[in-house]
Structures are given as C-alpha cells and as structure tokens.
C-alpha cells in the first residue's frame, strides 16, 4: 500500500555572485528561479517513507516538471543510537540574503524509544541548513511532541508536528517556525513558535529562540524548562493567557501600519 503527502514550494532565488575585488572567491552552486514540488512517498509493506521532489525546469510547457526524484542532503534521523532515513513529511524555506542565501529544511522522522521498547515507534523533527556552496549542515534544531519518547506516533500523528517554516523580511531576513512540541509542564502536546538563526562558528549565540506556546500562552509556564532549548526563568510581562490568539499575533496587530506594509 502506498500513499503520498505533497506540498508546493515556490523558490525565487537571486543570483549568487561575490563582489569583484574581494579576494579569494568561494565557489557557489547555481541559484536560479525555480518552482518545486515536495512530497513523501510512503509504503506500508515494506515500511518506507521517502522524501522526493520535482523541479519545474521549463516554464514554456504546460507543466514543465521533471520526474519525482530523491532529495539530497541529510535524510531522516541521523542521531545515534541507530539511524533511519525514513521521512514522514518535510518542508523548506530560505533566507533571501543577497550574497549568501541559506535554505532551511525541516523533516519529521521516526525516533528511537528507550528500553523496554527499543524500537523507532516515536517521532521527532529536525531542521538543517544548506549554504550557497551546497554544503548541508547536520541537525541544528531538534524537537518532538512525544512524551519522553515513550508514546507511539503513527504517520498521521507525526505529520501533525511538522515544522512550518516562515521566512520574514527582505532587508533583514529572519526565519521562524511553528512546530509540534510538549507544553512547558510536559502534560500535553502543543504548537510552539521559534525564531531560527544560522549558527555563527566560535560563538555562543543560540541558533534557535523559543518565542511562545501558541496554544497555551503562559498558562503552563515552567521556569528554566529543561530540554534542547532551555526556557526563560520568568514568563513575559504581562503574562499571556490562552485565549485563542497568541502574543505574537497581537503584537503584529498593534504594530501594523498600512502605510509601511
């Protein structure tokens, strides 16, 4: 049995040419306007979840898309113990830096459950980046909505936690993501907003910043919450209650200026 999940990704990337007279030139890959389809090809017997893509290479024809083919770069769970290249869902977003554009790729994949389970029935997500030279990073950002990797996540449950990448801005581009996580007190599954940054070597700048639990506000806040992203020591002021609209949305509304859109 086979099924597929598909999304449409439109990439309009600028040319990547270093300024003249700036010293040694780092060879970069060709960056061109492109429309791409992202999908996962899933089989039940045998179990297989493969990320595939198709690029539109000829805008003059009715469709112009090439055949679906496997993706390059990191695939699936590469974190020990063990590894699995299955991918339940993935998405991509990019920062329009005029000199060195960066692509972010989010993937949801099987995750190992510890003893006594010793299987890959949980799920987690990772986000990696590709720079203009074509080099992919390892997993920079990780997360999961699974309770301590003890729950069983089927494909549908895993897909619901897939990070949705949201590039914002032109002069000062930023990348945000909404992703499935645990609430601060780890009692329920929720959706959290993060700001993602490309890590700077030899610096202590965190590559991701937790912004807010979008479903619960600060109602389940835990000081210095443990995990890959350590939470703040105190909730924001004023404290946000779960009332169906996030602080980020309200701030956006308050700062919205039709003249400057």
Secondary structure in CASP SS format (residue, H / E / C, confidence):
PFRMAT SS
TARGET T0000
AUTHOR 0000-0000-0000
METHOD secondary structure of the structure
MODEL  1
X C 1.00
X E 1.00
X E 1.00
X E 1.00
X E 1.00
X E 1.00
X E 1.00
X E 1.00
X E 1.00
X E 1.00
X E 1.00
X C 1.00
X C 1.00
X C 1.00
X C 1.00
X C 1.00
X C 1.00
X C 1.00
X C 1.00
X C 1.00
X C 1.00
X C 1.00
X C 1.00
X C 1.00
X C 1.00
X C 1.00
X C 1.00
X C 1.00
X C 1.00
X C 1.00
X C 1.00
X C 1.00
X C 1.00
X E 1.00
X E 1.00
X E 1.00
X E 1.00
X E 1.00
X E 1.00
X E 1.00
X E 1.00
X E 1.00
X E 1.00
X C 1.00
X C 1.00
X C 1.00
X C 1.00
X E 1.00
X E 1.00
X E 1.00
X E 1.00
X E 1.00
X E 1.00
X E 1.00
X E 1.00
X E 1.00
X C 1.00
X C 1.00
X C 1.00
X C 1.00
X C 1.00
X C 1.00
X C 1.00
X C 1.00
X E 1.00
X C 1.00
X C 1.00
X C 1.00
X E 1.00
X E 1.00
X C 1.00
X C 1.00
X C 1.00
X C 1.00
X C 1.00
X C 1.00
X E 1.00
X C 1.00
X C 1.00
X C 1.00
X C 1.00
X C 1.00
X C 1.00
X E 1.00
X C 1.00
X C 1.00
X C 1.00
X C 1.00
X E 1.00
X E 1.00
X E 1.00
X E 1.00
X E 1.00
X E 1.00
X E 1.00
X C 1.00
X C 1.00
X C 1.00
X C 1.00
X C 1.00
X C 1.00
X E 1.00
X E 1.00
X E 1.00
X E 1.00
X E 1.00
X E 1.00
X E 1.00
X E 1.00
X E 1.00
X E 1.00
X E 1.00
X E 1.00
X C 1.00
X C 1.00
X C 1.00
X C 1.00
X C 1.00
X E 1.00
X E 1.00
X E 1.00
X E 1.00
X E 1.00
X E 1.00
X E 1.00
X E 1.00
X E 1.00
X E 1.00
X E 1.00
X E 1.00
X C 1.00
X C 1.00
X C 1.00
X C 1.00
X C 1.00
X E 1.00
X C 1.00
X C 1.00
X C 1.00
X C 1.00
X E 1.00
X E 1.00
X E 1.00
X C 1.00
X C 1.00
X C 1.00
X C 1.00
X C 1.00
X C 1.00
X C 1.00
X C 1.00
X C 1.00
X C 1.00
X C 1.00
X H 1.00
X H 1.00
X H 1.00
X H 1.00
X H 1.00
X C 1.00
X C 1.00
X C 1.00
X C 1.00
X E 1.00
X E 1.00
X E 1.00
X E 1.00
X E 1.00
X C 1.00
X C 1.00
X C 1.00
X C 1.00
X C 1.00
X E 1.00
X E 1.00
X E 1.00
X E 1.00
X E 1.00
X E 1.00
X E 1.00
X E 1.00
X E 1.00
X C 1.00
X C 1.00
X C 1.00
X C 1.00
X C 1.00
X C 1.00
X E 1.00
X E 1.00
X E 1.00
X E 1.00
X E 1.00
X E 1.00
X E 1.00
X E 1.00
X C 1.00
X C 1.00
X C 1.00
X C 1.00
X C 1.00
X C 1.00
X C 1.00
X C 1.00
X C 1.00
X C 1.00
X C 1.00
X E 1.00
X E 1.00
X E 1.00
X E 1.00
X E 1.00
X E 1.00
X C 1.00
X C 1.00
X C 1.00
X C 1.00
X C 1.00
X C 1.00
X C 1.00
X C 1.00
X C 1.00
X C 1.00
X C 1.00
X C 1.00
X C 1.00
X C 1.00
X C 1.00
X C 1.00
X C 1.00
X C 1.00
X C 1.00
X C 1.00
X C 1.00
X C 1.00
X C 1.00
X C 1.00
X C 1.00
X C 1.00
X C 1.00
X C 1.00
X C 1.00
X C 1.00
X C 1.00
X C 1.00
X C 1.00
X H 1.00
X H 1.00
X H 1.00
X H 1.00
X H 1.00
X H 1.00
X H 1.00
X H 1.00
X H 1.00
X C 1.00
X C 1.00
X H 1.00
X H 1.00
X H 1.00
X C 1.00
END
